[in-house]
Amino acid sequence: MDTEPVEEHGPGPRILRVSPTCVIRMDELEWRFSTSGGPGGQHVNTSNTRAEVRFDIASSPSLGPRQRARLLERLGPEVRVVASDERSQLRNRELAQERLRSRLADALRVEKPRRPTKPTKGAKERRLEAKRHRSETKRRRQGGTDRDD
């Protein structure tokens, strides 16, 4: 059921498809790039490869009222995702976008309420029969010796 993140190109605005019912326009995402930490020599010190994306849930026009309420409850007013795994800014940007999509999709997912069920009559009988059988097996193992001291 997971859908691929869609960054549509063309005459209209580019979008990020979070779920079948939730689509976010790319111009609502705020990007920031900085240098990645860790080893890597001169390339790391001069390239802004770390990608950070922020999405303002509270003021997004792309979200419906129920979607906004669910996201605010689960994630707060703003979502921030960082990616600095790769050496390429473009690849880190794609990773950050995918992580944002995944986080939003998980927060929007509605858990089905559990419907309590009763065991059937046959299941109860099988359980009790198994208990009787086990009890009989253990009783036979005890076979103690009758010694008078």
mmCIF file of the C-alpha atoms, coordinates in Angstrom:
data_MODEL
# 
_entry.id   MODEL 
# 
loop_
_atom_site.group_PDB 
_atom_site.id 
_atom_site.type_symbol 
_atom_site.label_atom_id 
_atom_site.label_alt_id 
_atom_site.label_comp_id 
_atom_site.label_asym_id 
_atom_site.label_entity_id 
_atom_site.label_seq_id 
_atom_site.pdbx_PDB_ins_code 
_atom_site.Cartn_x 
_atom_site.Cartn_y 
_atom_site.Cartn_z 
_atom_site.occupancy 
_atom_site.B_iso_or_equiv 
_atom_site.pdbx_formal_charge 
_atom_site.auth_seq_id 
_atom_site.auth_comp_id 
_atom_site.auth_asym_id 
_atom_site.auth_atom_id 
_atom_site.pdbx_PDB_model_num 
ATOM 1   C CA . MET A 1 1   ? 0.000   0.000   0.000   1.00 0.00 ? 1   MET A CA 1 
ATOM 2   C CA . ASP A 1 2   ? 3.026   2.299   0.393   1.00 0.00 ? 2   ASP A CA 1 
ATOM 3   C CA . THR A 1 3   ? 3.233   4.677   -2.481  1.00 0.00 ? 3   THR A CA 1 
ATOM 4   C CA . GLU A 1 4   ? 6.419   6.080   -3.872  1.00 0.00 ? 4   GLU A CA 1 
ATOM 5   C CA . PRO A 1 5   ? 7.080   9.743   -3.079  1.00 0.00 ? 5   PRO A CA 1 
ATOM 6   C CA . VAL A 1 6   ? 5.960   11.672  -6.096  1.00 0.00 ? 6   VAL A CA 1 
ATOM 7   C CA . GLU A 1 7   ? 7.679   14.838  -7.044  1.00 0.00 ? 7   GLU A CA 1 
ATOM 8   C CA . GLU A 1 8   ? 5.708   15.778  -10.108 1.00 0.00 ? 8   GLU A CA 1 
ATOM 9   C CA . HIS A 1 9   ? 7.216   18.042  -12.698 1.00 0.00 ? 9   HIS A CA 1 
ATOM 10  C CA . GLY A 1 10  ? 5.339   19.898  -15.355 1.00 0.00 ? 10  GLY A CA 1 
ATOM 11  C CA . PRO A 1 11  ? 3.246   22.979  -15.789 1.00 0.00 ? 11  PRO A CA 1 
ATOM 12  C CA . GLY A 1 12  ? 1.569   22.790  -12.351 1.00 0.00 ? 12  GLY A CA 1 
ATOM 13  C CA . PRO A 1 13  ? 3.189   23.050  -8.908  1.00 0.00 ? 13  PRO A CA 1 
ATOM 14  C CA . ARG A 1 14  ? 5.409   20.183  -7.788  1.00 0.00 ? 14  ARG A CA 1 
ATOM 15  C CA . ILE A 1 15  ? 3.926   17.977  -5.082  1.00 0.00 ? 15  ILE A CA 1 
ATOM 16  C CA . LEU A 1 16  ? 4.870   15.391  -2.487  1.00 0.00 ? 16  LEU A CA 1 
ATOM 17  C CA . ARG A 1 17  ? 2.258   12.607  -2.240  1.00 0.00 ? 17  ARG A CA 1 
ATOM 18  C CA . VAL A 1 18  ? 2.104   11.477  1.382   1.00 0.00 ? 18  VAL A CA 1 
ATOM 19  C CA . SER A 1 19  ? -0.944  9.226   1.078   1.00 0.00 ? 19  SER A CA 1 
ATOM 20  C CA . PRO A 1 20  ? -3.761  8.770   -1.416  1.00 0.00 ? 20  PRO A CA 1 
ATOM 21  C CA . THR A 1 21  ? -5.683  11.572  0.298   1.00 0.00 ? 21  THR A CA 1 
ATOM 22  C CA . CYS A 1 22  ? -2.797  13.839  1.357   1.00 0.00 ? 22  CYS A CA 1 
ATOM 23  C CA . VAL A 1 23  ? -0.732  15.834  -1.112  1.00 0.00 ? 23  VAL A CA 1 
ATOM 24  C CA . ILE A 1 24  ? 1.681   18.612  -0.103  1.00 0.00 ? 24  ILE A CA 1 
ATOM 25  C CA . ARG A 1 25  ? 2.943   21.264  -2.453  1.00 0.00 ? 25  ARG A CA 1 
ATOM 26  C CA . MET A 1 26  ? 6.736   21.405  -2.573  1.00 0.00 ? 26  MET A CA 1 
ATOM 27  C CA . ASP A 1 27  ? 6.774   25.186  -2.106  1.00 0.00 ? 27  ASP A CA 1 
ATOM 28  C CA . GLU A 1 28  ? 5.442   24.622  1.448   1.00 0.00 ? 28  GLU A CA 1 
ATOM 29  C CA . LEU A 1 29  ? 8.664   22.846  2.417   1.00 0.00 ? 29  LEU A CA 1 
ATOM 30  C CA . GLU A 1 30  ? 11.472  24.972  3.811   1.00 0.00 ? 30  GLU A CA 1 
ATOM 31  C CA . TRP A 1 31  ? 14.935  23.668  2.909   1.00 0.00 ? 31  TRP A CA 1 
ATOM 32  C CA . ARG A 1 32  ? 18.248  24.438  4.574   1.00 0.00 ? 32  ARG A CA 1 
ATOM 33  C CA . PHE A 1 33  ? 21.654  23.067  3.612   1.00 0.00 ? 33  PHE A CA 1 
ATOM 34  C CA . SER A 1 34  ? 24.828  22.999  5.674   1.00 0.00 ? 34  SER A CA 1 
ATOM 35  C CA . THR A 1 35  ? 28.099  21.154  5.915   1.00 0.00 ? 35  THR A CA 1 
ATOM 36  C CA . SER A 1 36  ? 27.951  17.573  7.127   1.00 0.00 ? 36  SER A CA 1 
ATOM 37  C CA . GLY A 1 37  ? 29.970  16.627  10.163  1.00 0.00 ? 37  GLY A CA 1 
ATOM 38  C CA . GLY A 1 38  ? 32.362  13.735  10.496  1.00 0.00 ? 38  GLY A CA 1 
ATOM 39  C CA . PRO A 1 39  ? 35.322  12.552  8.450   1.00 0.00 ? 39  PRO A CA 1 
ATOM 40  C CA . GLY A 1 40  ? 35.697  13.219  4.762   1.00 0.00 ? 40  GLY A CA 1 
ATOM 41  C CA . GLY A 1 41  ? 38.528  15.629  4.220   1.00 0.00 ? 41  GLY A CA 1 
ATOM 42  C CA . GLN A 1 42  ? 38.345  18.837  2.230   1.00 0.00 ? 42  GLN A CA 1 
ATOM 43  C CA . HIS A 1 43  ? 35.153  17.896  0.363   1.00 0.00 ? 43  HIS A CA 1 
ATOM 44  C CA . VAL A 1 44  ? 33.102  17.776  3.586   1.00 0.00 ? 44  VAL A CA 1 
ATOM 45  C CA . ASN A 1 45  ? 34.427  21.092  4.833   1.00 0.00 ? 45  ASN A CA 1 
ATOM 46  C CA . THR A 1 46  ? 33.467  22.981  1.682   1.00 0.00 ? 46  THR A CA 1 
ATOM 47  C CA . SER A 1 47  ? 30.234  21.340  0.469   1.00 0.00 ? 47  SER A CA 1 
ATOM 48  C CA . ASN A 1 48  ? 26.788  21.961  1.901   1.00 0.00 ? 48  ASN A CA 1 
ATOM 49  C CA . THR A 1 49  ? 25.613  18.386  1.594   1.00 0.00 ? 49  THR A CA 1 
ATOM 50  C CA . ARG A 1 50  ? 23.537  18.067  4.794   1.00 0.00 ? 50  ARG A CA 1 
ATOM 51  C CA . ALA A 1 51  ? 19.859  18.612  3.959   1.00 0.00 ? 51  ALA A CA 1 
ATOM 52  C CA . GLU A 1 52  ? 17.259  19.741  6.458   1.00 0.00 ? 52  GLU A CA 1 
ATOM 53  C CA . VAL A 1 53  ? 13.601  20.129  5.556   1.00 0.00 ? 53  VAL A CA 1 
ATOM 54  C CA . ARG A 1 54  ? 10.895  21.744  7.683   1.00 0.00 ? 54  ARG A CA 1 
ATOM 55  C CA . PHE A 1 55  ? 7.164   21.494  7.181   1.00 0.00 ? 55  PHE A CA 1 
ATOM 56  C CA . ASP A 1 56  ? 4.795   23.828  9.033   1.00 0.00 ? 56  ASP A CA 1 
ATOM 57  C CA . ILE A 1 57  ? 1.765   21.700  9.848   1.00 0.00 ? 57  ILE A CA 1 
ATOM 58  C CA . ALA A 1 58  ? -0.145  24.444  11.633  1.00 0.00 ? 58  ALA A CA 1 
ATOM 59  C CA . SER A 1 59  ? -0.336  26.810  8.657   1.00 0.00 ? 59  SER A CA 1 
ATOM 60  C CA . SER A 1 60  ? -0.300  24.407  5.702   1.00 0.00 ? 60  SER A CA 1 
ATOM 61  C CA . PRO A 1 61  ? -3.102  25.013  3.174   1.00 0.00 ? 61  PRO A CA 1 
ATOM 62  C CA . SER A 1 62  ? -2.622  21.499  1.733   1.00 0.00 ? 62  SER A CA 1 
ATOM 63  C CA . LEU A 1 63  ? -4.023  19.745  4.814   1.00 0.00 ? 63  LEU A CA 1 
ATOM 64  C CA . GLY A 1 64  ? -7.668  19.172  5.618   1.00 0.00 ? 64  GLY A CA 1 
ATOM 65  C CA . PRO A 1 65  ? -8.949  19.905  9.125   1.00 0.00 ? 65  PRO A CA 1 
ATOM 66  C CA . ARG A 1 66  ? -8.885  16.249  10.258  1.00 0.00 ? 66  ARG A CA 1 
ATOM 67  C CA . GLN A 1 67  ? -5.428  15.657  8.777   1.00 0.00 ? 67  GLN A CA 1 
ATOM 68  C CA . ARG A 1 68  ? -4.110  18.816  10.435  1.00 0.00 ? 68  ARG A CA 1 
ATOM 69  C CA . ALA A 1 69  ? -5.609  17.859  13.812  1.00 0.00 ? 69  ALA A CA 1 
ATOM 70  C CA . ARG A 1 70  ? -4.127  14.339  13.658  1.00 0.00 ? 70  ARG A CA 1 
ATOM 71  C CA . LEU A 1 71  ? -0.657  15.617  12.629  1.00 0.00 ? 71  LEU A CA 1 
ATOM 72  C CA . LEU A 1 72  ? -0.661  18.359  15.280  1.00 0.00 ? 72  LEU A CA 1 
ATOM 73  C CA . GLU A 1 73  ? -1.599  15.806  17.924  1.00 0.00 ? 73  GLU A CA 1 
ATOM 74  C CA . ARG A 1 74  ? 1.075   13.306  16.902  1.00 0.00 ? 74  ARG A CA 1 
ATOM 75  C CA . LEU A 1 75  ? 3.936   15.478  15.600  1.00 0.00 ? 75  LEU A CA 1 
ATOM 76  C CA . GLY A 1 76  ? 3.381   19.009  16.898  1.00 0.00 ? 76  GLY A CA 1 
ATOM 77  C CA . PRO A 1 77  ? 3.136   22.261  14.907  1.00 0.00 ? 77  PRO A CA 1 
ATOM 78  C CA . GLU A 1 78  ? 6.248   21.637  12.815  1.00 0.00 ? 78  GLU A CA 1 
ATOM 79  C CA . VAL A 1 79  ? 8.115   18.608  11.448  1.00 0.00 ? 79  VAL A CA 1 
ATOM 80  C CA . ARG A 1 80  ? 11.872  18.753  10.870  1.00 0.00 ? 80  ARG A CA 1 
ATOM 81  C CA . VAL A 1 81  ? 13.851  16.044  9.080   1.00 0.00 ? 81  VAL A CA 1 
ATOM 82  C CA . VAL A 1 82  ? 17.609  15.911  8.502   1.00 0.00 ? 82  VAL A CA 1 
ATOM 83  C CA . ALA A 1 83  ? 19.655  13.763  6.137   1.00 0.00 ? 83  ALA A CA 1 
ATOM 84  C CA . SER A 1 84  ? 23.441  13.766  5.942   1.00 0.00 ? 84  SER A CA 1 
ATOM 85  C CA . ASP A 1 85  ? 24.041  10.118  5.037   1.00 0.00 ? 85  ASP A CA 1 
ATOM 86  C CA . GLU A 1 86  ? 25.329  10.666  1.512   1.00 0.00 ? 86  GLU A CA 1 
ATOM 87  C CA . ARG A 1 87  ? 28.066  12.831  0.037   1.00 0.00 ? 87  ARG A CA 1 
ATOM 88  C CA . SER A 1 88  ? 25.687  14.334  -2.511  1.00 0.00 ? 88  SER A CA 1 
ATOM 89  C CA . GLN A 1 89  ? 23.347  17.185  -1.630  1.00 0.00 ? 89  GLN A CA 1 
ATOM 90  C CA . LEU A 1 90  ? 20.806  15.922  -4.166  1.00 0.00 ? 90  LEU A CA 1 
ATOM 91  C CA . ARG A 1 91  ? 20.774  12.432  -2.642  1.00 0.00 ? 91  ARG A CA 1 
ATOM 92  C CA . ASN A 1 92  ? 20.470  13.835  0.892   1.00 0.00 ? 92  ASN A CA 1 
ATOM 93  C CA . ARG A 1 93  ? 17.627  16.030  -0.307  1.00 0.00 ? 93  ARG A CA 1 
ATOM 94  C CA . GLU A 1 94  ? 15.835  12.957  -1.684  1.00 0.00 ? 94  GLU A CA 1 
ATOM 95  C CA . LEU A 1 95  ? 16.444  11.046  1.570   1.00 0.00 ? 95  LEU A CA 1 
ATOM 96  C CA . ALA A 1 96  ? 15.099  13.926  3.683   1.00 0.00 ? 96  ALA A CA 1 
ATOM 97  C CA . GLN A 1 97  ? 12.036  14.192  1.461   1.00 0.00 ? 97  GLN A CA 1 
ATOM 98  C CA . GLU A 1 98  ? 11.363  10.444  1.734   1.00 0.00 ? 98  GLU A CA 1 
ATOM 99  C CA . ARG A 1 99  ? 11.804  10.527  5.531   1.00 0.00 ? 99  ARG A CA 1 
ATOM 100 C CA . LEU A 1 100 ? 9.385   13.446  5.781   1.00 0.00 ? 100 LEU A CA 1 
ATOM 101 C CA . ARG A 1 101 ? 6.851   11.599  3.625   1.00 0.00 ? 101 ARG A CA 1 
ATOM 102 C CA . SER A 1 102 ? 7.229   8.467   5.741   1.00 0.00 ? 102 SER A CA 1 
ATOM 103 C CA . ARG A 1 103 ? 6.886   10.333  9.040   1.00 0.00 ? 103 ARG A CA 1 
ATOM 104 C CA . LEU A 1 104 ? 3.769   12.185  7.870   1.00 0.00 ? 104 LEU A CA 1 
ATOM 105 C CA . ALA A 1 105 ? 2.215   8.996   6.443   1.00 0.00 ? 105 ALA A CA 1 
ATOM 106 C CA . ASP A 1 106 ? 2.808   7.120   9.718   1.00 0.00 ? 106 ASP A CA 1 
ATOM 107 C CA . ALA A 1 107 ? 1.238   9.948   11.725  1.00 0.00 ? 107 ALA A CA 1 
ATOM 108 C CA . LEU A 1 108 ? -1.808  10.062  9.426   1.00 0.00 ? 108 LEU A CA 1 
ATOM 109 C CA . ARG A 1 109 ? -2.402  6.299   9.602   1.00 0.00 ? 109 ARG A CA 1 
ATOM 110 C CA . VAL A 1 110 ? -5.543  5.425   11.561  1.00 0.00 ? 110 VAL A CA 1 
ATOM 111 C CA . GLU A 1 111 ? -5.354  2.250   13.623  1.00 0.00 ? 111 GLU A CA 1 
ATOM 112 C CA . LYS A 1 112 ? -8.400  0.006   13.350  1.00 0.00 ? 112 LYS A CA 1 
ATOM 113 C CA . PRO A 1 113 ? -10.086 -0.400  16.718  1.00 0.00 ? 113 PRO A CA 1 
ATOM 114 C CA . ARG A 1 114 ? -9.798  -3.929  18.067  1.00 0.00 ? 114 ARG A CA 1 
ATOM 115 C CA . ARG A 1 115 ? -13.086 -5.732  18.151  1.00 0.00 ? 115 ARG A CA 1 
ATOM 116 C CA . PRO A 1 116 ? -13.188 -8.059  21.154  1.00 0.00 ? 116 PRO A CA 1 
ATOM 117 C CA . THR A 1 117 ? -14.070 -11.646 20.305  1.00 0.00 ? 117 THR A CA 1 
ATOM 118 C CA . LYS A 1 118 ? -15.142 -14.681 22.306  1.00 0.00 ? 118 LYS A CA 1 
ATOM 119 C CA . PRO A 1 119 ? -13.628 -18.123 21.886  1.00 0.00 ? 119 PRO A CA 1 
ATOM 120 C CA . THR A 1 120 ? -15.990 -20.575 20.199  1.00 0.00 ? 120 THR A CA 1 
ATOM 121 C CA . LYS A 1 121 ? -17.513 -23.496 22.082  1.00 0.00 ? 121 LYS A CA 1 
ATOM 122 C CA . GLY A 1 122 ? -15.281 -25.912 20.161  1.00 0.00 ? 122 GLY A CA 1 
ATOM 123 C CA . ALA A 1 123 ? -12.159 -23.883 21.048  1.00 0.00 ? 123 ALA A CA 1 
ATOM 124 C CA . LYS A 1 124 ? -13.066 -23.989 24.746  1.00 0.00 ? 124 LYS A CA 1 
ATOM 125 C CA . GLU A 1 125 ? -13.608 -27.734 24.592  1.00 0.00 ? 125 GLU A CA 1 
ATOM 126 C CA . ARG A 1 126 ? -10.283 -28.312 22.786  1.00 0.00 ? 126 ARG A CA 1 
ATOM 127 C CA . ARG A 1 127 ? -8.460  -26.186 25.354  1.00 0.00 ? 127 ARG A CA 1 
ATOM 128 C CA . LEU A 1 128 ? -9.980  -28.076 28.288  1.00 0.00 ? 128 LEU A CA 1 
ATOM 129 C CA . GLU A 1 129 ? -9.289  -31.445 26.634  1.00 0.00 ? 129 GLU A CA 1 
ATOM 130 C CA . ALA A 1 130 ? -5.640  -30.445 26.109  1.00 0.00 ? 130 ALA A CA 1 
ATOM 131 C CA . LYS A 1 131 ? -5.403  -29.446 29.781  1.00 0.00 ? 131 LYS A CA 1 
ATOM 132 C CA . ARG A 1 132 ? -6.864  -32.784 30.874  1.00 0.00 ? 132 ARG A CA 1 
ATOM 133 C CA . HIS A 1 133 ? -4.443  -34.641 28.618  1.00 0.00 ? 133 HIS A CA 1 
ATOM 134 C CA . ARG A 1 134 ? -1.443  -32.688 29.952  1.00 0.00 ? 134 ARG A CA 1 
ATOM 135 C CA . SER A 1 135 ? -2.569  -33.208 33.539  1.00 0.00 ? 135 SER A CA 1 
ATOM 136 C CA . GLU A 1 136 ? -2.887  -36.967 32.933  1.00 0.00 ? 136 GLU A CA 1 
ATOM 137 C CA . THR A 1 137 ? 0.614   -37.084 31.375  1.00 0.00 ? 137 THR A CA 1 
ATOM 138 C CA . LYS A 1 138 ? 2.143   -35.333 34.389  1.00 0.00 ? 138 LYS A CA 1 
ATOM 139 C CA . ARG A 1 139 ? 0.200   -37.495 36.871  1.00 0.00 ? 139 ARG A CA 1 
ATOM 140 C CA . ARG A 1 140 ? 1.523   -40.664 35.187  1.00 0.00 ? 140 ARG A CA 1 
ATOM 141 C CA . ARG A 1 141 ? 5.112   -39.384 35.445  1.00 0.00 ? 141 ARG A CA 1 
ATOM 142 C CA . GLN A 1 142 ? 4.878   -38.986 39.223  1.00 0.00 ? 142 GLN A CA 1 
ATOM 143 C CA . GLY A 1 143 ? 4.481   -42.704 39.831  1.00 0.00 ? 143 GLY A CA 1 
ATOM 144 C CA . GLY A 1 144 ? 6.003   -42.426 43.293  1.00 0.00 ? 144 GLY A CA 1 
ATOM 145 C CA . THR A 1 145 ? 7.263   -45.415 45.227  1.00 0.00 ? 145 THR A CA 1 
ATOM 146 C CA . ASP A 1 146 ? 5.468   -46.401 48.398  1.00 0.00 ? 146 ASP A CA 1 
ATOM 147 C CA . ARG A 1 147 ? 8.251   -46.916 50.949  1.00 0.00 ? 147 ARG A CA 1 
ATOM 148 C CA . ASP A 1 148 ? 7.587   -47.265 54.619  1.00 0.00 ? 148 ASP A CA 1 
ATOM 149 C CA . ASP A 1 149 ? 10.445  -45.996 56.743  1.00 0.00 ? 149 ASP A CA 1 
# 
